[in-house]
């Protein structure tokens, strides 16, 4: 098979509500991460997330005017230290923007906090190892399974202030303040012009600090199933440029958080996205990708801002 993008650590993951979980889940792995299980490369991935809906469970309610936006530039490097083991390092540069916040008031309605502000700088760096457990080839198919183990380090600042001089909410800080374990697997099956891949990554969190508070984000599970079709050329080797279209289903689940040992009621939940995408591979060295994640289902605990969509674009170079 032709080389294509390897796993990219990202996500990088933002943080508190489930709708924002993927900023720290490190599931930004590209459209088909296991098409390249060897070699080395660099990847730059730019992501934008917008949260402008208010949800109580699965129900969207009136938004009093709150919104959040997040820009993340992930710079990732991967290298095969041995034939079956690839090590990946992800460095996220982040911009967080908050315009008000919501929660549940004493009557079960929406409480609106007008605080505004954000921060910019280095987020939480992550290191991940991916080990190929199984690869099976036939004349027309390739099937691959791999396991992933890693760690997210508390390199992002958690002492940012809003426009009024108060500490930012934990989810608009640059980092989580905690050292978290990452466990997961990824698999792919390719047959001629069609392939399907699935990825799952769990984050097991520890307690950190946000502002002057002890804060622990909830454990999370991020998953996706993505189908990809080679539009051109009809046969491999017929052109130096290959074009693909893809379509996937992504999901993010996050447990509730704790602040100073107390459960945060307005945190945790599950979000599902539909994700179309485009990919181009040039000369087997350059990979260009663009995806759009549209949130189609929210099930959030308490009252929370939920994501409307995410947009991502990336360039990968394979050495």
N, C-alpha and C positions, 0 to 999 in steps of 0.2 A: 504493500500500500504506500501511497505517496505520503510524505511527512506533512503533518498539520499541527495546529497549536497544541501545546501541552497545557497542563493544568495551571491555572493562574490563581493565586491566592488572593483572594481579595477579601472579598467581601469584605476582607474588608468589612467589617460590619458595624453598623451603626449602633443600635443598641436597645433601647428600652422596649417600646411596644413591639409586638410581633410584626406589625406593619413595617418596622424599621430594622428588623432582626438581621436582614441580610447584609447590612453594612459591616458586621463583624463575623459573619458565618463562614467566609472564605469559600463560597461556592461559585465564584465567578471563574469558571473553569474553561470558558470558551464553548463553542457549539459542539465540538467533538474532541474532548481532551485526550482520549486514548488512541487516537490515530497515530500519535507519536509517543512511544514508550521508551525511546532511547534518544541520545544526543544532548544538545545544549541549545539554549536560546534565551532571548530577551523579549518581554512583552510589555507594552504600555496600554493600559485600559482606562478609558474615561467614562465615568458613570454620573448620571444625574437622577435624583429621586425627588418627587413632589408629593407632599402630603397635604391635602386640602379638604378632606371629608371627615366628618365626625361620626363615630360608630359606637353603638351600645349593643354588644353581641353581634348579631348579623344585620341589625337594623341601622340604616343611615338616618341620622337626625339632623336638625338644622344647625349649621355652623355659625357661631356668633362672630366669626372673623379671624379664626386662628389658621395658621399655615406654617409649614416647615419645608425647607429645601436643602438638599445636600449634594455637593459636588465632591467626587473622589477620583483622584488620579492614582491608579495602582501601577507601580513599577515593579515588575516581577522578573526573576531570573530562575532558570531551571537547568540542572546538570545531572547527567547519568553517571554516578560514581561507580556503578557496576552494571552489567547488562540488564538486571531486573530491578534495580533501585535508582529512582530519580529523586533528587533533593530540590525543593522549591522554596524560594525566599520571596516574600511580598512586602513591599514598602509602600504604604498608602499616604498620600498627601490629601488633606481634607479641608473643605470649607463647609461650615454649618451655619444655617440661617433660620432663626425662629422669629415668628411674628405672632405672639400670643400662644397660650397653651390651654388645654381643656382637662376637666376631670369631672367627677360626679359630685353634685351638691347634696345637701342634707335631705332633699326631697326626691332624689333619684334623677334629677335633671342634669343639665350641662352647666358646670362651673367654668367661668372664663377668666383666665389670667392674662392681662394685657402686656406682660413683660415682653420686651423685644431684645434681640441680640444674637450673637453668634461668635464663631472663632475660626481661625485658619491655621494650618500647620501640619506637622507630622501626626499620623494616627498610630494605631497599634500594629507593630511589625509582627509578621507570622512566619514560622518555619514549618515546612511540611515535608514528610517523606512518603513517596508512593512506591509500593512494591508490587510488581507484576506476579500474580499468583498463577495465572493460567493463560496460555495463548494457543489457539487451535486454528490451523490453516487448512483449507481445501483449495481446489482449483478456482473456486468462485467466491469463497467466503473467508472471513477472518473474525474470530471471536476472542475477546480479551476481558479478563477480570483483574482488578487490582485493589489492594487495600491501602489506606492512608492513615498516618498517625502524625500528629504535629502539636505545636504549642503556639499560642498567641501571647505576646509579651506586652506589658503595660507601658509602652513607650509614648503613647499619646497623652497630652496634657489634660488634667481633670480639674484645673483651677481657673477656667475661663469665667468672665463676668459678663452680665448683660448690660444694656444701656443705662440701667439705673444703678449699676455698681454692685448688684447682688450676684451670687454664683449662678451660672447657667444650670438648667436642669441637666441631669446626668446624660440624657440622650442627645443633648446638643453640645456636650463636651467633645473634644477631639478623640479621647480614648475612654476605655472602660475602667482603668485603674486596677485591673485584675490579670493574673496569669491563668489562662484557660487551656484545658486539654482539648485536642481535636481528634476525632475518630471517624472513619468513614470508608466507603468503598465506591468504586466506579466500574462500569462494565460497558462494552460496546459490541455490536454485531454488524458487520458490513457484508453486503451481497451485491456485487456489480455496482450499479449507480445509486443504491439505496443503503442507508445505515441508520441504526437506532442506538442511542446511548442512554444510560441512566446513572445518576450520581446521588449520593447521600452523604451528608457530613453533619455530625453531631458535635456540639460544643458543650463541655462540662465546665461550668464556671466556678470561680472562687470569689471570695469577698475582696473588694477593693475600696477605694476612697474616691468620692466625688464632692468637691468643695470641702466642707468640714464634716461631711456625713460618711459613715460606712455604708457602702452600697454594693449589692450583689445582683447582677443581672441574672435572669432565669436561664437555665439550660435550654439549648435550642437544637432543632433538627431542621435542616434545609435539604430539599430534594428536587430533582427534575428528571423528566423523561423527554428526550428530544429526538425527532426523526429528521433526517437530512437526505436531500436528493441532489445528485449532480446533474445540473441542467446542461452543461457543456464542458468539455467535448463528450460525444457519445462513448468514445473509447479512451482509456488512459494513454498518455503519450502522444495523442493527436494534436495537442496544443500546449504551449508553455503556460497557459492560463486556464485554470479550472474555476467554474462558477457553480455555487451551490445555493439552494434555498433550504430553510429549516423551519420547523414548527415544534414548539415544546409546551409542556405543562410544568410549572414550577410551584413549589410550596414552601412556606416558612412557618414553623411552629416554635413558640417560645413560652417557657414556663413563667410564672409570675416572679417579680423581683422582690428583694428585701432591702429596706433602708433602716439602718440602726437596729437591725434584728426584727423589724416589723414588716409584714407582707404589704406590698404596694397593691391596693385593690385595682387601680386603673393601669394594669400592666398584664402582659401575656396574651396569648391567643394564636390564631391561625389565619394565614392569608394565602390565597391561590391566585396564580397569574397565568395568562396565556401569552406565549412568547414567539412571535415570528422573527425570522432573522435571515441575513444574507452573509455569504462568505465567498472570498476569492483567494485562491492560492496561485502565486506567481513564481514560476521557475523552481518550485519546490522549496523556496527559501523564505518568501514573504507571505504572510497570511493577514488578510484584512477582514474584519467582522463588524457587523452592526446588528443589534437586537433591540426590540421594543417589548417591554413587559407591561401588560395591561392587567391591573388587579381586577379580578372578576368575582371574588368571594372574600368577605371579611367575617371573622368570628372572633371579636376582640373582647376581652374581659373588662368590665367596668365601662368607662367612657374614655375613648382614645381617638387621636388623629389617625386616620388610615391613609395608606398610599393610594394615589390615583394611577401612577405609572412610574416606570424607570426606563431610561434610555442609556444604551452603552455602545461604545465603539472602541475597537482595539486594533493595534498593529503588532504582529509578532515576527521576529526575525530568527530563523533557525541557522545555527552555525554549521 
